[in-house]
Amino acid sequence: MKRALVLAAFFLGLIISGCATGPSPEELEAQRKAQQEAEAKKKAEIKQQVLINLSIGNEHYKNKEYRDAIASFSKIVHELDPTEKRAWRYLADSYYKLDEIDSAKAIYEEAISLFPDESPFYYGFGYIMELEKQDSVAMRYYRKAATLDSTNYVAAEALGRLHLRAGAIDSVIYWYERASCLDSTNVGLWRDLVRLYKSRARWEDAARANKMVCCIEPDNIESQLDLAQCQARAGNYDEAISKLEQMIAKNPDDPEVNHILGIAYMEKGDYSSALKYMNKAKKLNPDNPKIYCDIAMVYLKKKDYTKAEKFANISLSKKPRYGYAYIILGEVKEAKARESAGPKGELTYNVKLIFEEAYNLYKKALSDPDWCEQAKLKMKYIKDYLPTEEEKRTYEFLKKGRMDTGE
């Protein structure tokens, strides 16, 4: 028993002695620093590998070697660093370039789940949805992209494009204006805005947009002429005429310059000068249907309805289904209806029939996309002046009764 106690005391001493000889605080600190250095070294190595693979992937991407690019970008997001956003973007786009739309869509979906506040991924997914003709879904993702990043001009332009497809012109203008502020050198956007402003008869805005086109493309004569025309329509007659007369002094036989100068004088109310330059333009370019319509418009403003109809119909012979010609013919009928109604605006049945003729002519302009919106506005404006079906039945009944009685 005594011997057992001695042995137990001996082993206890060994244990206590072993504990006393464990790592010191200095040794523990050294171990911690070594571990941190190892981790930092590993992170640096991973970061270096990420940069190398990004560089290699980008080089393949630039050379349109998209399959090789995918290998590099996939290694980053799936092995090295799943938080590297650039790799996700290029990976999705590489799949898109290979026309592997489902793979691109899956990458964008995964990226959105990882980075819910990153605008480019929503734009990319929206674009895939647009390709698949799911415009409502695409619009939702484009809008999210634009909300997350107010400087994302491609998302703003895409929203304008989808609204244009839906025929929502005012929304198109809003998004294109926003995109043009963010990407002011995009001449295509400014041209689209010119066209949209003109469709809404916003001539000052159209002139402003045209000035941007002319700044970007100073040698574009067509834009300079369109600018002068918009200035004239906006009431800046003298500025437009001065610019056009300088141009015509250099090239007096340019049919387009003569034509636009005629329009400027028409807007100013100088119909004699307007016809002078328009007729010269007609002689220089007899196959241009718009010239005939603009001549018709001058005669319409002069209330010479016979000549207005004559030149509008000549225009239709040059270009069948030309919306501008139908608009003018409709305006002639509308002007006649208003004159027949008199100063008190008496809407007799015969007056309503003339309004109906105007309405039907505007309706024909709907087939011309360049004049469709204007035709819709004109139809809406006179819709309440048309005869009702009940009025037509009553008129036919009375007419038949008079015929039966020999009246």
C-alpha positions, 0 to 999 in steps of 0.5 A, a space after each residue: 500500500 505504501 508502495 502504491 502511494 509512492 508511485 501515485 505521487 510520482 506520476 502526479 508529479 510527472 503530470 504537473 511537471 508536464 503541464 508546467 512545461 506547456 507552450 508559453 504565452 510568447 509561443 502561443 502568440 508566435 503560433 497565432 501570428 504564424 497562422 495569420 501569416 499563412 492565411 494571408 499568404 493563402 489569400 494573396 495566392 488566391 487573389 493572384 490566381 483570381 487576377 491571373 484567371 481574370 486576365 486570361 479570361 478577358 483575353 479569351 473574351 476579347 478574342 471571341 474564344 468564349 469557351 476558353 473564357 468560360 473555363 477561366 471565369 468558372 474557375 474563379 466563381 466556383 473554386 477561387 472566389 465566388 464573390 468576384 462580381 466581374 467573373 460572374 458578369 463575364 461568365 454569363 455574357 460568355 454563355 450568351 455569346 455562345 448562344 447558350 441562353 439557358 446557361 447565361 440565365 442560370 448564371 444571372 439568377 445565381 448572381 442575383 441571389 448572391 448580389 441582390 443589390 448589383 444593378 448589372 445582373 438585373 439588367 443582364 437577366 432582363 435582357 435575356 428575358 427580352 430575347 425570350 420575348 417576355 417583355 413584362 418580365 424584362 421590364 421588371 428587371 430593367 426597372 430594378 436595375 435602373 432603381 439600384 443604379 440611377 446612372 445605368 443608362 443601358 437599363 434606361 434605354 432598354 426601358 424606353 425600347 420596351 415602352 416603344 414596342 408597347 406604344 407608350 410614347 410618353 414613357 418612351 420619352 421619359 426613359 430616353 431623356 433619362 438615358 440621354 442625360 447619362 449618355 449624352 454622346 449617343 447620337 442614336 438616342 438623340 435622333 429617336 428623341 427628335 422623332 418622338 418629340 415631333 410625333 408630339 408636336 414638341 418642336 422646341 424639344 425637337 430643336 434642342 435634341 437636333 442641336 445635340 445631333 448637330 454637335 455630335 455630327 457637325 457635318 450632318 446636313 440632314 440634321 441641320 435641315 431638320 433643326 431649321 425645320 423644328 426651329 421654324 415649327 417652334 416659332 423661331 422663324 428668323 433663326 431658321 430662315 437665316 440659317 437656311 438662306 446661308 445654306 441656299 446661298 452656297 447651293 441654290 439648287 439643293 431641293 431639300 434646302 429649298 423645301 425646308 426654307 419653304 416650310 420655314 416661310 409657311 410657319 412664319 405665315 409668308 405663304 407667297 415665299 413658302 410656295 416659291 421655294 416649295 415649287 422650286 423644290 418640286 421641280 428639282 425633286 418631282 418624286 418627293 411625296 412630302 413636298 406635295 403634302 407641304 404645298 397642300 398644307 400651304 393651300 390649306 392654311 390659305 383656305 384654298 381647299 381645292 388646291 390642298 386636296 389636289 396636291 395631297 392626292 398627287 402625293 398619294 399617287 407618288 406614295 400610296 397610303 402616305 399618312 401625311 397626305 391622309 392627315 391633310 385630306 382629313 384636315 380639309 374636311 374638318 375645316 369644311 365641317 367647322 365652317 359649315 357649323 358656323 360661328 355658333 358651332 351648330 352640329 347639324 347632321 350634315 356637319 356631322 357627316 363631314 366630320 365623319 369623312 374627316 375621321 375616316 381619312 385620319 383612320 387611313 393614316 393609322 397604317 403609316 407608323 410615322 403618322 399613326 400617333 398624330 392620326 389617333 390624336 385627331 380622331 380622338 379630338 373629333 370623335 364626339 362630333 360624329 353622327 351616332 348610329 341612332 341618328 343615322 337610322 333616323 336619317 335613313 328612315 326620314 329619307 325613305 319616307 320622303 322618297 315614298 311620298 315623292 317629296 
